[in-house]
Amino acid sequence: MKVKLIQIVSFLGCAAMLHGMTALAEDNDTEISLSAGVEFTSQELTAFVSRRITDDWRLQLYALTGFTDSSPDWGGGIQIKRALIR
């Protein structure tokens, strides 16, 4: 039996540079999936601060909250990123 999946995803966000190496941003993600008559909707808001440590390394702190039953109530974390190709 094949299950037909229809998925709609939207992202909206903005970012601003605070000081030469620090950015503050937010994004709003919405996902709607329809599969075999079952509807799934997820909506989240994420805010984050990103700081360039060196030319290759970046540190990011983020917090999020969800607005639907299918979204997380809240969350947060730390990301450490390294550019592999410049």
N, C-alpha and C positions, 0 to 999 in steps of 0.2 A: 504494500500500500504506500503510495507516495503522499507526502504531506506538503501542501503548498504553503510557503512562507512569504508573507508580505511584511516588509519592515520599513519604517519611516524614521529617519534620524535627523535631528537638527542641532546645531551648535551655534551659540551666539556669545561673543566675549569681547573684552577690551583689555588693553594693557597700557601702562604709563611708566616711563623711566623716571625714577625718583632722583637718583644721583648716578653719575656716569656708569656704575656697574650694578645697580639695583633696580629691579622692575617689580611693580605691583600690578596684579591682574585678577580678573574674575571671568568665569565662563558659566554658561547655563546650557546644560545638555538635556534634550528631550528625546525619548525613544518610544515608538509605538510599534508593536508587533502583533500581527494577526495571523494565527496559525490554526487551521481546522476549527474555526469559530471561537477560539479562545483569544481574548484580548489581553495584552500586557502593555502597561504604560509605566515608564520610569522618567522622573524629572529630578535633576540635581543641580545645585548651585555650588561651585567651587571657587574659593578665593586663595590666591597664593602669592608669596613673595619669593623672588628668585634673585640670587646674588652671585655674580661672577667672582670666583676666588682667584683664578689665574686665566690665561688665554684658553686653556683646555678644560678647566674644571668649573662646575657651577653647583651651587647648593640651593635647593628649593624647599620651602616649608609650605604646606597646604592644609586647608580645612574645608570640609564639605558638609552639606546637609541635603536631605531629600524631602520632596514634597508629596510623594505618593506612597501607598502601601508597598509598592514594589521597589522603592528606593531605600537606601540606608537612612537611618534616623540621623546619624552624624558620623563623621570620620575625620581623619587627619593623618599626616605623616611627613616624612623627610625623604627627599630624593637627592642623591649625589650623582651628577652626570659628568661624563668625560667625552669630549669631542674626539672621535677616532680619525676623522678625515677633515682637514681644514682647507 
